[in-house]
Amino acid sequence: MLPGRRMYDVIVIGGGHAGCEAAAAAARCGARTALVTFDAAALGAMSCNPAFGGLGKGHLMREVDALDGLAARAADAAAIHYRMLNASKGSAVQGPRVQADRALYKAAIRQMLADQAGLEIVEGEAASLTLRRSPGQGFSTSLEARGEEIGGVSLSDGRALSARAVVLATGTFLNARMHRGLATAQGGRVGEAAAVTLGQQLRACDLPVARLKTGTPPRLDGRTIDWAGLERQPSDDGHWTMSPMSRRRRNPPLACFLTRTSRATHDAIRASLHESPLHSGAIEGQGPRYCPSIEDKVLRFGDRDGHQIFLEPEGLDAPLVYPNGISTSLPAAAQQAFLRTIAGLEHVAIAQPGYAVEYDYITLPGLFLAGQINGTTGYEEAAAQGLVAGINAARRAAGRDPIILDRAQSYTGVMIDDLTLQGVTEPYRMLTARAEYRLRLRADNATERLTPVGEAAGCLGPERRTFAATRRDGLRMIKDALDRTARARDLGLDVARDDGRARSLGEWLCVPGIEVRDLLPLAPELMRADPGLLAIATDDARYAPYLKRQDAEVHQLRAAGQATIPFHTDFAAIPGLSNEMVERLTAARPADLGTASRIRGITPAALATILAHTQRRVA
């Protein structure tokens, strides 16, 4: 090792949600890990909304937790408002969401990182990646073509860190510029610098770099809001937590409040559009479709007389309020003007104006990239990617094969599959509609789906392993009870068109009107079962016919898709493929026919042609 060079197994660049999860996961896997960040005091910062979870996003939070990630437990430590979205619907589409005290969340993350063995926090700017001659097993990029692979990181102060694997989790900081009105400045967050030199190096390496943008609303002084006339939304009164390992809710709950924009609001926004960087051409990057700015809402939905705003408190001891739904990059004076046309905000004071940030992203399979650098948006998407990247970086450093989560196994697998195969044209956000197997991929059964994967990968701590074993035993007891058979008369049930056939207790739960309490005469131990586990087992029983059908579909798809496609296949040489197909296949480099089938625009006829071509090459 060169003088002054510090050696690690894994280096993670970036201390946001992706970076924190990646660094902790790599260290849990036994890798000596360095987390490089501009400012250690900013670790765990919630740079946008003070909330985690929701529809699709709540599934990701539970999956991160199932693999012993940090975010869900930290969210519970900081939660001041709990709400189960779609609570009246089936568990497959329910989304747990919590609002968190920003200071408490940051403190929880920093403590968990400090407690993690094998992890070192390194303050400094990652100026460049260190490249070295490859022995022939480099990344699948232009670096490989030049016979180079990543060997570490050089910091701007001259320090050099070596590692066998590097994770880039740069968030919105890569070549970042902030926009408010027509004024621009370098930076990925208010008061923080941009990662400029690293961004320049990545562009010089001929990586596929493009631009995206995101934004944030103004922060309001809650002491200047007229709360009396606004609709109150209390925290729900359930006992669930974001992580099932969190035994209870810790903090006193706070209510949110609802208000709406008005026609006067929209008129004020339209009058200021000439000062908007989104519409002046100052911003090149595409913004998120499912979380548009208030300027975009006014232009795209001009017929609407109002848009809902959730006024969300940012902490127990802070007067700041986050107005969810009015992200904006208008000048501060224009923000003040339109805010005062909104009910309850007639005299509101802005603590920090909203702004937009534009940044570089890279979509490239094979590199350890996590979070917004991959073109995603959202804390939850970043955390899930970071966790998988950290695990696989540690496995690469140890010379082991990566873990692969597929679409039938997790929402995380759906997201990674979408990013690597479909590419990104706008910030990617997880939605329940993106998952084909929603009945299997519920938020409540994430532990059962993924904790065994984490155990096999060696990324679970001792507390998680004990928790998983106890939970597994509890579920086994419940399912053994539900496997008992009985006739309607045995249970004292008055069932229409009773055929006298004996059914398992689980099958009886599929009969409309039959509840767990009706089964207690033959399964009294269910009274002692954990309510959460009992709910999971009940849903599994009721969904059983549909799950059986989905399991058969998954088996067929996996069997049909096992035909391999050599990495260096020249798709342009395959007759019958359109130029568009060739372009998408070449970019995605599918490893097998099943993967190729999930690429947008690849037809069954094209799959048959590819299969015939690969079979001829093998023969």
C-alpha positions as CSV (number, residue, x, y, z in Angstrom):
1,M,0.0,0.0,0.0
2,L,1.3,3.4,-0.9
3,P,2.2,5.8,1.9
4,G,-0.7,7.8,3.2
5,R,-3.2,5.4,1.6
6,R,-5.9,3.9,3.8
7,M,-7.3,0.5,2.8
8,Y,-10.9,-0.6,3.0
9,D,-13.0,-3.3,1.5
10,V,-15.8,-0.9,0.6
11,I,-16.0,2.8,0.2
12,V,-19.4,4.5,0.1
13,I,-19.5,8.1,-1.3
14,G,-22.5,10.1,0.1
15,G,-24.2,10.3,3.5
16,G,-27.8,10.5,2.4
17,H,-30.4,7.7,2.8
18,A,-28.8,5.6,0.1
19,G,-25.2,6.1,1.4
20,C,-26.1,5.4,5.1
21,E,-27.9,2.2,4.2
22,A,-25.1,1.1,1.8
23,A,-22.4,1.7,4.4
24,A,-24.2,0.0,7.2
25,A,-25.1,-3.0,5.1
26,A,-21.6,-3.5,3.8
27,A,-20.3,-3.3,7.4
28,R,-22.9,-5.8,8.6
29,C,-21.7,-8.2,5.9
30,G,-18.2,-8.1,7.5
31,A,-16.6,-5.6,5.1
32,R,-14.3,-2.9,6.4
33,T,-16.2,0.1,5.2
34,A,-15.6,3.9,4.9
35,L,-18.5,6.3,4.5
36,V,-17.2,9.5,2.8
37,T,-19.4,12.6,3.3
38,F,-19.0,16.3,3.1
39,D,-20.3,16.8,6.6
40,A,-20.7,14.1,9.2
41,A,-23.2,16.3,11.1
42,A,-25.6,16.1,8.1
43,L,-25.8,12.3,8.1
44,G,-29.4,11.2,8.1
45,A,-30.7,14.6,7.0
46,M,-34.2,14.6,5.6
47,S,-33.6,17.1,2.9
48,C,-37.2,17.3,1.5
49,N,-40.4,16.1,3.2
50,P,-40.4,15.0,6.8
51,A,-42.1,11.6,6.1
52,F,-41.3,8.0,5.1
53,G,-43.5,5.4,3.4
54,G,-46.9,5.6,1.6
55,L,-48.2,3.5,-1.3
56,G,-45.4,1.4,-2.7
57,K,-42.9,3.4,-0.7
58,G,-44.1,1.8,2.6
59,H,-43.4,-1.6,1.0
60,L,-39.8,-0.5,0.3
61,M,-39.4,0.6,3.9
62,R,-40.6,-2.7,5.2
63,E,-38.2,-4.5,2.8
64,V,-35.3,-2.4,3.9
65,D,-36.1,-3.3,7.5
66,A,-36.4,-7.0,6.7
67,L,-32.8,-6.9,5.5
68,D,-31.8,-5.2,8.8
69,G,-31.6,-1.8,7.3
70,L,-31.8,1.4,9.3
71,A,-34.6,3.6,8.0
72,A,-37.7,2.0,9.4
73,R,-36.3,1.7,13.0
74,A,-35.0,5.3,12.8
75,A,-38.4,6.4,11.5
76,D,-40.1,4.8,14.5
77,A,-37.6,6.5,16.8
78,A,-38.6,9.9,15.3
79,A,-42.3,9.3,14.3
80,I,-44.8,12.0,15.3
81,H,-47.6,10.9,13.0
82,Y,-48.7,7.5,11.8
83,R,-51.1,6.8,9.0
84,M,-51.9,3.6,7.2
85,L,-52.9,4.6,3.6
86,N,-55.7,2.5,2.0
87,A,-56.5,1.1,5.4
88,S,-60.0,0.3,4.3
89,K,-58.7,-1.8,1.4
90,G,-56.8,-5.2,1.2
91,S,-53.4,-5.5,2.8
92,A,-51.7,-5.9,-0.6
93,V,-52.3,-2.2,-1.4
94,Q,-52.0,-0.7,2.1
95,G,-49.1,1.7,2.6
96,P,-47.7,2.5,6.1
97,R,-46.5,6.1,6.3
98,V,-45.0,8.1,9.2
99,Q,-44.0,11.6,9.6
100,A,-40.8,12.1,11.5
101,D,-39.2,14.7,13.7
102,R,-36.2,15.7,11.5
103,A,-33.8,16.2,14.5
104,L,-34.8,12.9,16.1
105,Y,-34.4,11.0,12.8
106,K,-31.0,12.4,12.2
107,A,-29.9,11.5,15.7
108,A,-31.2,8.0,15.4
109,I,-29.3,7.4,12.1
110,R,-26.1,8.8,13.4
111,Q,-26.3,6.7,16.6
112,M,-26.9,3.5,14.5
113,L,-24.0,4.3,12.3
114,A,-21.8,5.0,15.3
115,D,-22.8,1.7,16.8
116,Q,-22.0,-0.3,13.6
117,A,-18.8,-2.3,13.9
118,G,-16.4,-2.1,10.9
119,L,-17.7,1.3,9.7
120,E,-15.6,4.5,9.7
121,I,-17.0,7.9,8.9
122,V,-14.6,9.9,6.7
123,E,-15.3,13.7,6.4
124,G,-14.2,15.2,3.1
125,E,-15.0,15.7,-0.6
126,A,-14.6,12.7,-2.9
127,A,-12.8,14.5,-5.7
128,S,-12.2,11.5,-8.0
129,L,-12.3,7.7,-8.3
130,T,-8.9,6.0,-8.4
131,L,-8.5,3.9,-11.5
132,R,-6.1,1.0,-11.8
133,R,-5.2,-1.6,-14.4
134,S,-7.8,-4.4,-14.5
135,P,-6.7,-8.0,-14.3
136,G,-9.6,-8.8,-16.7
137,Q,-12.6,-8.7,-14.5
138,G,-13.6,-5.1,-14.5
139,F,-17.0,-3.3,-14.7
140,S,-19.0,-3.6,-17.9
141,T,-18.3,0.0,-19.0
142,S,-16.0,2.0,-21.1
143,L,-13.5,1.7,-18.2
144,E,-13.3,-2.0,-18.9
145,A,-12.6,-1.4,-22.5
146,R,-9.6,0.7,-21.5
147,G,-8.5,-2.1,-19.1
148,E,-9.2,-0.2,-16.0
149,E,-11.3,-0.7,-12.8
150,I,-12.1,1.3,-9.8
151,G,-9.5,1.0,-7.0
152,G,-10.5,3.6,-4.5
153,V,-11.2,7.3,-4.0
154,S,-9.0,10.5,-3.9
155,L,-10.3,13.2,-1.6
156,S,-9.9,16.9,-2.4
157,D,-7.5,17.4,0.5
158,G,-5.0,14.9,-1.0
159,R,-6.0,11.8,1.1
160,A,-6.2,8.6,-0.8
161,L,-8.5,5.7,0.1
162,S,-8.2,2.3,-1.4
163,A,-11.0,-0.3,-1.7
164,R,-12.0,-3.4,-3.6
165,A,-15.5,-1.9,-4.2
166,V,-16.9,1.6,-4.3
167,V,-20.6,2.7,-4.0
168,L,-21.6,6.0,-5.5
169,A,-24.6,7.5,-3.5
170,T,-24.2,11.1,-4.4
171,G,-27.9,12.1,-4.3
172,T,-28.7,15.5,-5.8
173,F,-25.1,16.7,-5.4
174,L,-23.4,15.5,-8.6
175,N,-22.7,18.6,-10.7
176,A,-25.7,20.1,-8.8
177,R,-27.2,23.5,-9.4
178,M,-30.0,25.1,-7.3
179,H,-32.6,27.3,-8.9
180,R,-34.9,29.9,-7.3
181,G,-36.5,32.2,-9.9
182,L,-33.8,33.2,-12.4
183,A,-31.0,33.0,-9.8
184,T,-28.8,29.9,-9.8
185,A,-26.0,28.6,-7.6
186,Q,-23.9,25.5,-7.2
187,G,-25.1,23.1,-4.5
188,G,-27.2,20.0,-3.9
189,R,-29.0,21.4,-0.8
190,V,-29.3,24.8,0.9
191,G,-26.0,25.6,2.5
192,E,-24.1,22.6,1.0
193,A,-21.7,22.3,-1.9
194,A,-22.0,20.3,-5.1
195,A,-19.8,17.4,-6.1
196,V,-18.3,19.1,-9.1
197,T,-14.9,17.5,-9.7
198,L,-16.3,13.9,-9.3
199,G,-19.1,14.8,-11.7
200,Q,-16.6,16.0,-14.2
201,Q,-14.5,12.8,-13.9
202,L,-17.5,10.6,-14.5
203,R,-18.4,12.6,-17.6
204,A,-14.9,12.2,-18.8
205,C,-15.1,8.4,-18.4
206,D,-17.8,8.4,-21.1
207,L,-20.4,7.1,-18.7
208,P,-24.1,7.7,-19.8
209,V,-24.6,10.9,-17.7
210,A,-27.8,12.9,-18.0
211,R,-29.7,15.5,-16.0
212,L,-32.8,15.3,-13.8
213,K,-34.4,17.8,-11.4
214,T,-36.3,17.7,-8.2
215,G,-37.7,20.4,-6.0
216,T,-38.9,21.3,-2.5
217,P,-41.6,23.6,-1.2
218,P,-41.0,26.6,1.1
219,R,-40.8,25.9,4.8
220,L,-43.4,27.8,6.8
221,D,-43.4,29.3,10.3
222,G,-46.3,27.4,11.9
223,R,-46.8,30.3,14.4
224,T,-48.1,32.4,11.6
225,I,-50.6,29.9,10.3
226,D,-54.3,30.3,11.1
227,W,-55.1,26.7,12.1
228,A,-58.7,27.3,13.3
229,G,-60.5,27.0,10.0
230,L,-58.4,24.1,8.6
231,E,-59.3,20.4,8.3
232,R,-57.5,18.4,11.0
233,Q,-56.0,15.0,10.2
234,P,-55.0,13.2,13.3
235,S,-52.5,10.4,13.6
236,D,-54.2,7.0,13.4
237,D,-54.9,5.1,16.6
238,G,-53.4,1.8,15.6
239,H,-50.5,0.1,17.3
240,W,-48.5,-0.7,14.2
241,T,-45.0,0.6,13.7
242,M,-42.8,1.0,10.5
243,S,-40.5,-1.7,11.7
244,P,-42.0,-4.7,13.4
245,M,-39.0,-4.7,15.7
246,S,-40.1,-1.4,17.2
247,R,-42.2,-2.6,20.1
248,R,-44.1,0.6,20.6
249,R,-44.7,4.1,19.4
250,R,-42.3,6.4,21.3
251,N,-43.3,10.0,20.7
252,P,-46.5,12.0,21.3
253,P,-48.5,12.3,18.1
254,L,-49.1,15.5,16.2
255,A,-51.9,16.2,13.8
256,C,-51.6,17.4,10.2
257,F,-53.9,19.9,8.6
258,L,-55.4,20.2,5.1
259,T,-55.9,23.2,2.9
260,R,-56.2,23.9,-0.8
261,T,-54.9,26.3,-3.4
262,S,-57.5,28.6,-5.0
263,R,-58.1,30.3,-8.3
264,A,-56.4,33.4,-6.9
265,T,-53.4,31.2,-6.1
266,H,-53.3,29.9,-9.6
267,D,-53.6,33.4,-11.0
268,A,-50.7,34.6,-8.9
269,I,-48.5,31.6,-10.1
270,R,-49.4,32.3,-13.7
271,A,-48.4,35.9,-13.3
272,S,-44.9,34.8,-12.1
273,L,-44.2,32.1,-14.7
274,H,-41.9,34.3,-16.6
275,E,-39.6,34.1,-13.6
276,S,-39.7,30.3,-13.3
277,P,-36.6,28.4,-14.2
278,L,-38.7,25.5,-15.2
279,H,-40.4,27.4,-18.0
280,S,-37.6,29.8,-18.9
281,G,-35.3,27.1,-20.1
282,A,-32.8,27.5,-17.3
283,I,-33.5,23.9,-16.1
284,E,-32.7,21.1,-18.6
285,G,-33.5,18.1,-16.5
286,Q,-36.9,16.3,-16.4
287,G,-38.8,16.5,-13.1
288,P,-40.9,13.8,-11.4
289,R,-44.2,13.0,-13.0
290,Y,-45.9,11.9,-9.8
291,C,-44.7,14.8,-7.7
292,P,-44.9,17.9,-9.9
293,S,-44.2,21.4,-8.9
294,I,-47.2,23.7,-8.2
295,E,-46.2,25.6,-11.4
296,D,-46.6,22.3,-13.4
297,K,-49.9,21.5,-11.7
298,V,-51.3,24.9,-12.6
299,L,-50.3,24.5,-16.2
300,R,-51.1,20.9,-16.7
301,F,-54.4,20.9,-14.8
302,G,-55.7,24.3,-15.7
303,D,-59.3,23.3,-15.3
304,R,-58.8,22.5,-11.6
305,D,-60.1,25.1,-9.1
306,G,-57.7,23.9,-6.4
307,H,-55.0,21.4,-5.3
308,Q,-54.8,19.8,-1.9
309,I,-52.0,20.8,0.5
310,F,-51.0,18.8,3.6
311,L,-49.5,21.0,6.3
312,E,-47.1,18.7,8.1
313,P,-45.2,19.6,11.3
314,E,-41.5,19.0,11.0
315,G,-40.8,18.3,14.7
316,L,-41.9,18.3,18.3
317,D,-39.8,21.3,19.2
318,A,-39.7,23.1,15.9
319,P,-42.2,25.6,14.6
320,L,-41.5,24.7,11.0
321,V,-44.3,23.3,8.8
322,Y,-43.8,21.5,5.5
323,P,-46.6,22.3,3.0
324,N,-46.7,19.0,1.0
325,G,-48.0,19.6,-2.5
326,I,-46.6,23.0,-3.5
327,S,-43.0,22.3,-4.5
328,T,-41.8,25.4,-6.3
329,S,-38.8,27.2,-7.7
330,L,-40.4,30.6,-8.2
331,P,-38.7,33.7,-6.6
332,A,-39.1,34.1,-2.9
333,A,-41.4,37.2,-3.4
334,A,-43.7,35.2,-5.8
335,Q,-43.8,32.3,-3.3
336,Q,-44.9,34.7,-0.6
337,A,-47.6,36.2,-2.8
338,F,-49.3,33.0,-3.9
339,L,-49.0,31.4,-0.4
340,R,-51.1,34.3,1.1
341,T,-54.0,33.5,-1.3
342,I,-54.4,30.1,0.5
343,A,-56.9,29.5,3.3
344,G,-55.1,29.6,6.7
345,L,-51.9,31.0,5.2
346,E,-53.1,34.6,4.7
347,H,-50.5,35.9,7.1
348,V,-47.9,33.2,6.8
349,A,-44.2,33.8,7.1
350,I,-41.7,31.8,5.0
351,A,-38.8,30.4,7.1
352,Q,-37.0,29.1,3.9
353,P,-38.1,29.6,0.4
354,G,-38.6,26.5,-1.9
355,Y,-36.2,25.8,-4.7
356,A,-35.4,23.3,-7.5
357,V,-32.1,21.4,-7.8
358,E,-30.8,19.9,-11.0
359,Y,-28.2,17.1,-10.9
360,D,-26.4,14.4,-12.9
361,Y,-27.6,10.8,-12.9
362,I,-26.2,7.6,-14.4
363,T,-28.1,4.5,-15.4
364,L,-25.6,1.7,-15.9
365,P,-26.0,-1.9,-14.9
366,G,-23.0,-3.4,-13.1
367,L,-21.7,-0.4,-11.2
368,F,-22.4,0.1,-7.5
369,L,-24.7,3.1,-7.8
370,A,-27.5,3.9,-5.4
371,G,-30.2,6.5,-5.0
372,Q,-30.8,9.6,-7.2
373,I,-27.6,9.0,-9.2
374,N,-29.7,6.1,-10.7
375,G,-32.5,8.4,-11.6
376,T,-34.9,7.7,-8.7
377,T,-36.7,10.1,-6.4
378,G,-37.6,9.5,-2.8
379,Y,-36.0,8.5,0.5
380,E,-37.4,5.0,0.3
381,E,-36.2,4.2,-3.2
382,A,-32.7,5.5,-2.2
383,A,-32.6,3.5,1.0
384,A,-33.6,0.2,-0.8
385,Q,-31.0,0.7,-3.5
386,G,-28.3,1.6,-1.0
387,L,-28.9,-1.5,1.0
388,V,-28.6,-3.8,-2.0
389,A,-25.6,-1.9,-3.3
390,G,-23.9,-2.1,0.1
391,I,-24.5,-5.9,0.4
392,N,-23.3,-6.6,-3.1
393,A,-20.2,-4.3,-2.8
394,A,-19.2,-6.3,0.3
395,R,-19.8,-9.5,-1.6
396,R,-17.7,-8.3,-4.5
397,A,-14.9,-7.3,-2.1
398,A,-15.0,-10.8,-0.7
399,G,-15.0,-12.4,-4.2
400,R,-18.6,-13.7,-3.8
401,D,-21.5,-13.6,-6.3
402,P,-24.1,-10.8,-5.8
403,I,-27.6,-11.3,-4.4
404,I,-30.3,-10.7,-7.0
405,L,-33.8,-9.8,-5.9
406,D,-36.3,-10.4,-8.6
407,R,-39.8,-9.0,-9.4
408,A,-41.6,-11.9,-7.8
409,Q,-39.7,-11.5,-4.6
410,S,-39.8,-7.8,-3.7
411,Y,-40.7,-4.3,-4.6
412,T,-37.0,-3.6,-4.4
413,G,-36.5,-6.2,-7.2
414,V,-39.2,-4.5,-9.2
415,M,-37.4,-1.2,-8.9
416,I,-34.0,-2.5,-9.8
417,D,-35.4,-4.4,-12.7
418,D,-37.2,-1.4,-14.0
419,L,-34.1,0.9,-13.7
420,T,-31.7,-1.5,-15.4
421,L,-34.0,-2.7,-18.2
422,Q,-36.3,0.2,-19.0
423,G,-34.0,3.1,-18.3
424,V,-35.0,6.5,-16.9
425,T,-36.4,9.5,-18.7
426,E,-37.9,11.1,-15.5
427,P,-37.3,10.6,-11.8
428,Y,-38.5,7.1,-10.9
429,R,-41.0,6.7,-8.1
430,M,-42.2,3.4,-6.7
431,L,-45.9,2.7,-7.1
432,T,-47.9,-0.4,-6.2
433,A,-49.0,-0.6,-9.8
434,R,-45.5,-1.3,-11.0
435,A,-45.5,-4.8,-9.2
436,E,-47.2,-7.7,-11.0
437,Y,-47.4,-9.9,-7.9
438,R,-48.9,-7.5,-5.4
439,L,-50.7,-10.2,-3.4
440,R,-47.3,-11.8,-2.7
441,L,-45.5,-8.6,-2.1
442,R,-47.4,-7.1,0.8
443,A,-45.9,-4.7,3.3
444,D,-46.9,-6.9,6.2
445,N,-45.0,-10.0,5.0
446,A,-41.7,-8.4,4.0
447,T,-39.9,-10.1,6.9
448,E,-41.0,-13.5,5.7
449,R,-40.1,-12.8,2.1
450,L,-36.7,-11.2,2.6
451,T,-35.2,-11.9,6.0
452,P,-34.1,-15.4,4.9
453,V,-32.3,-13.8,2.0
454,G,-30.6,-11.5,4.4
455,E,-29.6,-14.3,6.6
456,A,-28.1,-16.3,3.7
457,A,-26.2,-13.1,2.6
458,G,-24.8,-12.6,6.1
459,C,-26.2,-9.1,6.5
460,L,-28.3,-9.6,9.6
461,G,-27.2,-8.5,13.0
462,P,-27.8,-10.8,16.1
463,E,-30.9,-8.9,17.3
464,R,-32.5,-9.3,13.8
465,R,-31.8,-13.0,13.7
466,T,-33.3,-13.6,17.1
467,F,-36.4,-11.5,16.1
468,A,-36.8,-13.4,12.8
469,A,-36.5,-16.8,14.6
470,T,-39.2,-15.8,17.1
471,R,-41.5,-14.5,14.4
472,R,-41.0,-17.7,12.3
473,D,-42.0,-19.8,15.3
474,G,-45.1,-17.7,15.9
475,L,-46.2,-18.0,12.3
476,R,-45.6,-21.7,12.3
477,M,-47.9,-22.1,15.4
478,I,-50.6,-20.2,13.7
479,K,-50.4,-22.0,10.3
480,D,-50.3,-25.4,12.1
481,A,-53.6,-24.4,13.7
482,L,-55.1,-23.2,10.4
483,D,-54.2,-26.5,8.8
484,R,-56.6,-28.4,11.0
485,T,-59.7,-29.6,9.2
486,A,-63.3,-29.2,10.3
487,R,-66.9,-29.3,9.1
488,A,-69.2,-26.5,9.5
489,R,-71.1,-28.3,12.2
490,D,-67.8,-28.9,14.2
491,L,-67.5,-25.1,14.4
492,G,-71.1,-24.4,15.0
493,L,-71.3,-22.4,11.8
494,D,-74.5,-21.7,9.9
495,V,-73.2,-21.7,6.3
496,A,-75.4,-21.4,3.3
497,R,-75.3,-24.4,1.0
498,D,-73.1,-26.4,3.4
499,D,-71.9,-29.5,1.6
500,G,-70.8,-31.2,4.7
501,R,-67.2,-31.4,3.4
502,A,-64.3,-31.0,5.8
503,R,-62.0,-28.0,5.1
504,S,-58.9,-26.6,6.7
505,L,-59.5,-23.8,9.1
506,G,-57.6,-21.6,6.6
507,E,-60.1,-22.6,3.9
508,W,-63.0,-21.6,6.1
509,L,-61.5,-18.1,6.3
510,C,-62.1,-17.8,2.6
511,V,-65.9,-18.2,3.2
512,P,-67.5,-14.7,3.3
513,G,-68.5,-13.8,6.9
514,I,-66.1,-16.2,8.6
515,E,-63.7,-14.6,11.0
516,V,-60.8,-15.9,13.2
517,R,-63.1,-15.8,16.2
518,D,-65.3,-18.4,14.6
519,L,-62.4,-20.8,14.5
520,L,-61.5,-20.5,18.2
521,P,-63.5,-23.5,19.4
522,L,-61.1,-25.8,17.5
523,A,-58.0,-23.6,17.6
524,P,-58.0,-21.8,21.0
525,E,-54.2,-21.1,20.8
526,L,-55.0,-18.4,18.2
527,M,-56.2,-16.2,21.1
528,R,-52.5,-16.1,22.3
529,A,-51.1,-15.4,18.9
530,D,-49.4,-12.1,18.0
531,P,-52.1,-9.9,16.3
532,G,-49.7,-8.9,13.5
533,L,-48.7,-12.4,12.7
534,L,-52.3,-13.6,12.9
535,A,-53.3,-10.9,10.4
536,I,-50.5,-12.1,8.0
537,A,-51.6,-15.7,8.3
538,T,-55.2,-14.8,7.8
539,D,-54.4,-12.8,4.6
540,D,-52.3,-15.7,3.3
541,A,-55.2,-18.1,3.9
542,R,-57.7,-15.8,2.2
543,Y,-55.4,-15.0,-0.7
544,A,-54.3,-18.7,-1.0
545,P,-56.2,-19.5,-4.3
546,Y,-54.8,-16.4,-6.0
547,L,-51.3,-16.9,-4.6
548,K,-51.3,-20.5,-5.9
549,R,-52.1,-19.2,-9.3
550,Q,-49.4,-16.5,-9.1
551,D,-46.9,-19.1,-7.9
552,A,-47.6,-21.2,-11.0
553,E,-47.1,-18.1,-13.2
554,V,-43.9,-17.2,-11.5
555,H,-42.6,-20.8,-12.0
556,Q,-43.5,-20.8,-15.6
557,L,-41.9,-17.5,-16.3
558,R,-38.7,-18.5,-14.5
559,A,-38.5,-21.8,-16.3
560,A,-39.1,-20.2,-19.7
561,G,-36.7,-17.4,-19.1
562,Q,-33.7,-19.6,-18.2
563,A,-32.3,-19.7,-21.7
564,T,-29.1,-17.6,-21.4
565,I,-28.0,-14.8,-23.8
566,P,-24.2,-14.4,-24.0
567,F,-23.1,-11.0,-22.7
568,H,-21.4,-10.0,-26.0
569,T,-24.3,-10.9,-28.3
570,D,-24.4,-8.6,-31.3
571,F,-28.1,-7.9,-31.4
572,A,-27.7,-5.9,-34.6
573,A,-26.6,-9.1,-36.4
574,I,-29.9,-10.9,-35.5
575,P,-32.3,-10.7,-38.5
576,G,-35.8,-9.4,-37.8
577,L,-35.0,-7.1,-34.9
578,S,-36.0,-3.5,-35.4
579,N,-33.4,-0.7,-34.8
580,E,-35.3,0.2,-31.6
581,M,-35.2,-3.3,-30.3
582,V,-31.5,-3.6,-31.0
583,E,-30.8,-0.3,-29.2
584,R,-32.8,-1.3,-26.1
585,L,-31.3,-4.8,-26.0
586,T,-27.8,-3.5,-26.4
587,A,-28.3,-1.0,-23.6
588,A,-29.8,-3.5,-21.2
589,R,-27.6,-6.5,-22.0
590,P,-30.2,-9.1,-20.7
591,A,-28.5,-12.2,-19.3
592,D,-31.4,-14.5,-20.2
593,L,-34.6,-14.7,-22.2
594,G,-36.8,-13.9,-19.2
595,T,-35.0,-10.7,-18.6
596,A,-35.2,-9.8,-22.3
597,S,-39.0,-10.3,-22.2
598,R,-39.3,-7.5,-19.6
599,I,-37.7,-4.9,-21.8
600,R,-40.2,-2.5,-23.2
601,G,-41.1,-3.1,-26.9
602,I,-39.5,-6.6,-27.1
603,T,-42.2,-8.8,-28.8
604,P,-42.8,-12.6,-28.4
605,A,-41.6,-12.9,-32.1
606,A,-38.4,-11.1,-31.2
607,L,-37.8,-13.4,-28.3
608,A,-38.2,-16.4,-30.5
609,T,-35.7,-15.0,-32.9
610,I,-33.2,-14.2,-30.2
611,L,-33.6,-17.7,-28.8
612,A,-33.0,-19.3,-32.2
613,H,-29.9,-17.2,-32.8
614,T,-28.4,-18.0,-29.4
615,Q,-29.1,-21.7,-29.9
616,R,-27.4,-21.7,-33.3
617,R,-24.4,-20.0,-31.8
618,V,-24.1,-22.6,-29.0
619,A,-24.5,-25.5,-31.5
